[in-house]
Amino acid sequence: MRTLAKLAERVKQGQIILGIVGIGRVGLPLALVFAKSGLQVIGIDQDRDYVEKLRRGERPFHERGIQELLNLKNFTPVSDTQPAVQRSDILIVCVGTPLTQGYSPDYSHLYSALSSITEVPIKGKLIIIRSTVAPGTLEDKVIPFLEKKTGLKAGKDFWAVSCPERIVEGNAIEEIKELPEIIGSIDPASAEVVAELFKKINPNKKMLKTTPRAAELAKLFTNVYRYVNFALANEFALLAEQFGQDAQEIINTLNAGYPRGGIPRPGLAGGPCLSKDGYFLLSDIAFPDFVLLAWRLNEFIPQYIVNKLKNRLKQKGKAVHKCKIAILGLAFKGGIDDIRYSPSVRIAELLENENANVARHDPYIQGTETLENAVNQADVIILATNHPEFEGICKTIHRFGNYKSDCIFVDCWGAINSDEARQYGFDYIRFGSGKA
């Protein structure tokens, strides 16, 4: 433990080199915030083109505050793994953990990262798992893998800790500074080192120390809780429609000034965390569960919206395959450019399966059409992502004056005032509203 004590002292003095393995949407903001705190940080990624882009100071994705930090002199992005791992005292693994086609956790990226780490001696190093993983991963997979590859003993020759990320895309920089850190370790001393490390970001940052399994569960519980709440809000939307009422109006009414309100607004729920984390939590459980029901409900909403649109078109004597449909927004939530597990993309795919002419516009995503071109001669416009740029969108589109006179406007988020939409000549449909 004397080596760990020395590492702890060097962390306090800021005399370490920190390696971030995987510098995507989780790892890059973390690396830059640590570099801003004064530490020497090496960002490790196998994608050479991506690394070159970072070296040129080009922002690889939309994230508030990231551009100003890319040229920090103590942040070095590299694609050559072995020298970077060799130089690093502490390694934080931030690689993606998607799902397989069978909806089980895919640890291929994680094992690849761990294999690259073990290609150099790891004695005396601290390894922090930041990736989202199933409960038991650190103790049952990561540590045995590292011990087998190196012949070393965890807790004696090297240290491994679970410290899951809980940031929200678009506000990652600020949340890394402010959010409490959940630290799951097999020994108290290594947890102290991790706490000292994250205090370099913010001396007042709260540190919550627990077991590795509890830390892994805490991350999954966080996302699954939100996802289930969104599913309940979406079920309320479906129920409101059945009763000919508007869920947005009802939820706004019941939340107003009520201390036990807080029901989220219905809408499209997705993204790489919310959509898949339930499977990490339940990958070894065979019985039906509440989380699976929530997943099925949220996954059904894009198809429900398409069905609702088809019914309205049928009332007008139109067929979806003869229509031009403009999808506004492809990201899984507003203000970002991430389309992974996006319900908006799913809506576009479902409509293309119906042989519709689908145009896509997203102000955050390169390669999509301009707004004016997307809505030109559109029979249908679907507000699929609640980007802030879409505020007052009906008025903006009306200025172009190039959409069909009986154009249907589908609002998936309740973001548009129905009277305003109709004022500009749209046949307005809102998800969660059964009003005529």
Secondary structure as the mmCIF struct_conf table of DSSP 4:
data_model
#
loop_
_struct_conf.conf_type_id
_struct_conf.id
_struct_conf.beg_label_comp_id
_struct_conf.beg_label_asym_id
_struct_conf.beg_label_seq_id
_struct_conf.end_label_comp_id
_struct_conf.end_label_asym_id
_struct_conf.end_label_seq_id
HELX_RH_AL_P HELX_RH_AL_P1 ARG A 2 GLN A 13
TURN_TY1_P TURN_TY1_P1 GLY A 14 GLY A 14
STRN STRN1 ILE A 17 VAL A 21
BEND BEND1 GLY A 24 GLY A 24
TURN_TY1_P TURN_TY1_P2 ARG A 25 VAL A 26
HELX_RH_AL_P HELX_RH_AL_P2 GLY A 27 LYS A 36
TURN_TY1_P TURN_TY1_P3 SER A 37 GLY A 38
STRN STRN2 GLN A 40 ILE A 44
BEND BEND2 GLN A 46 GLN A 46
HELX_RH_AL_P HELX_RH_AL_P3 ARG A 48 ARG A 55
TURN_TY1_P TURN_TY1_P4 ARG A 56 GLY A 57
BEND BEND3 PHE A 61 PHE A 61
TURN_TY1_P TURN_TY1_P5 ARG A 64 GLY A 65
HELX_RH_3T_P HELX_RH_3T_P1 GLN A 67 LEU A 69
TURN_TY1_P TURN_TY1_P6 LEU A 70 ASN A 71
TURN_TY1_P TURN_TY1_P7 LYS A 73 ASN A 74
STRN STRN3 PHE A 75 VAL A 78
BEND BEND4 SER A 79 SER A 79
HELX_RH_AL_P HELX_RH_AL_P4 THR A 81 ARG A 87
BEND BEND5 ASP A 89 ASP A 89
STRN STRN4 ILE A 90 VAL A 93
STRN STRN5 LEU A 99 LEU A 99
TURN_TY1_P TURN_TY1_P8 GLN A 101 GLY A 102
BEND BEND6 TYR A 103 SER A 104
STRN STRN6 PRO A 105 PRO A 105
HELX_RH_AL_P HELX_RH_AL_P5 SER A 108 ILE A 117
TURN_TY1_P TURN_TY1_P9 THR A 118 GLU A 119
BEND BEND7 VAL A 120 VAL A 120
TURN_TY1_P TURN_TY1_P10 LYS A 123 GLY A 124
STRN STRN7 LEU A 126 ILE A 129
BEND BEND8 SER A 131 SER A 131
TURN_TY1_P TURN_TY1_P11 PRO A 135 GLY A 136
HELX_RH_AL_P HELX_RH_AL_P6 THR A 137 THR A 137
HELX_RH_PI_P HELX_RH_PI_P1 LEU A 138 VAL A 142
HELX_RH_AL_P HELX_RH_AL_P7 ILE A 143 THR A 150
STRN STRN8 ALA A 154 ALA A 154
TURN_TY1_P TURN_TY1_P12 GLY A 155 ASP A 157
STRN STRN9 PHE A 158 PHE A 158
STRN STRN10 TRP A 159 SER A 162
TURN_TY1_P TURN_TY1_P13 GLU A 169 GLY A 170
BEND BEND9 ASN A 171 ASN A 171
HELX_RH_AL_P HELX_RH_AL_P8 ALA A 172 GLU A 178
BEND BEND10 LEU A 179 LEU A 179
HELX_LH_PP_P HELX_LH_PP_P1 PRO A 180 PRO A 180
STRN STRN11 GLU A 181 SER A 185
BEND BEND11 ILE A 186 ASP A 187
HELX_RH_AL_P HELX_RH_AL_P9 PRO A 188 LYS A 199
TURN_TY1_P TURN_TY1_P14 LYS A 200 ILE A 201
TURN_TY1_P TURN_TY1_P15 PRO A 203 ASN A 204
STRN STRN12 MET A 207 THR A 210
HELX_RH_AL_P HELX_RH_AL_P10 PRO A 212 GLN A 242
TURN_TY1_P TURN_TY1_P16 PHE A 243 GLY A 244
STRN STRN13 ASP A 246 ASP A 246
HELX_RH_AL_P HELX_RH_AL_P11 ALA A 247 ASN A 255
TURN_TY1_P TURN_TY1_P17 ALA A 256 GLY A 257
TURN_TY1_P TURN_TY1_P18 PRO A 259 ARG A 260
HELX_LH_PP_P HELX_LH_PP_P2 ILE A 263 PRO A 266
BEND BEND12 GLY A 271 GLY A 271
TURN_TY1_P TURN_TY1_P19 PRO A 272 LYS A 276
HELX_RH_AL_P HELX_RH_AL_P12 ASP A 277 LEU A 282
TURN_TY1_P TURN_TY1_P20 SER A 283 ASP A 284
BEND BEND13 PHE A 287 PHE A 287
HELX_RH_AL_P HELX_RH_AL_P13 PHE A 290 GLN A 315
TURN_TY1_P TURN_TY1_P21 LYS A 316 GLY A 317
HELX_RH_3T_P HELX_RH_3T_P2 VAL A 320 LYS A 322
STRN STRN14 LYS A 324 LEU A 328
BEND BEND14 ALA A 331 LYS A 333
TURN_TY1_P TURN_TY1_P22 GLY A 334 GLY A 335
TURN_TY1_P TURN_TY1_P23 ARG A 340 TYR A 341
HELX_RH_AL_P HELX_RH_AL_P14 PRO A 343 ASN A 353
TURN_TY1_P TURN_TY1_P24 GLU A 354 ASN A 355
STRN STRN15 ASN A 357 HIS A 361
TURN_TY1_P TURN_TY1_P25 PRO A 363 TYR A 364
BEND BEND15 ILE A 365 ILE A 365
TURN_TY1_P TURN_TY1_P26 GLN A 366 GLY A 367
BEND BEND16 THR A 368 THR A 368
HELX_LH_PP_P HELX_LH_PP_P3 GLU A 369 THR A 370
HELX_RH_AL_P HELX_RH_AL_P15 LEU A 371 VAL A 375
TURN_TY1_P TURN_TY1_P27 ASN A 376 GLN A 377
BEND BEND17 ASP A 379 ASP A 379
STRN STRN16 VAL A 380 LEU A 383
BEND BEND18 THR A 385 THR A 385
HELX_RH_3T_P HELX_RH_3T_P3 PRO A 388 PHE A 390
TURN_TY1_P TURN_TY1_P28 GLU A 391 GLY A 392
HELX_RH_AL_P HELX_RH_AL_P16 ILE A 393 PHE A 400
BEND BEND19 TYR A 403 TYR A 403
TURN_TY1_P TURN_TY1_P29 SER A 405 ASP A 406
STRN STRN17 ILE A 408 ASP A 411
BEND BEND20 CYS A 412 GLY A 414
BEND BEND21 ILE A 416 ILE A 416
HELX_RH_AL_P HELX_RH_AL_P17 SER A 418 GLN A 423
TURN_TY1_P TURN_TY1_P30 TYR A 424 GLY A 425
STRN STRN18 ASP A 427 ARG A 430
TURN_TY1_P TURN_TY1_P31 PHE A 431 GLY A 432
STRN STRN19 SER A 433 SER A 433
#
